[in-house]
Amino acid sequence: GEVIVLEEPLSFWGAYEPRTGAIIDVHHPQRGASLTGRIVLMRESRGSGSAPGAIAEAIRLGTGPAGLILVAPDINLAVGAAVAATLYGRHCPVLAVSEERFAALRKARHLSIADDGAISVETG
């Protein structure tokens, strides 16, 4: 999928609209950007115990990201994605990578994530 690199952490509860897939936080530098169907790269999220519900709902609606790649592991996003997979049969991989790998991936325009979590750069 197409890559979007978030310059600041994002909370999926209150800063993201699950019905549209857009960033709605007025203070986020990428306000208005759509995450729908995109591979989202961000170093970390802004945590909230309600994030699993928001991300699961977006995935259920088809407005969620195609994948999330972070440096800091995030249990809330992982739980939300697991709920969507279990209840709705819709998948959004959530992966944590090293700073070095993140720096390399953020240069890509398109990435794919295999079922085993392997990330590859798409060309063309």
Secondary structure, 3 states (H helix, E strand, C coil): CEEEECCCCCCCCCCEECCCCEECCCCCCCCCCECCCCEEECCCCCCCCCHHHHHHHHHHHCCCCCEEEECCCCHHHHHHHHHHHHHHCCCCCEEECCHHHHHHHCCCCEEEECCCCCEEECCC
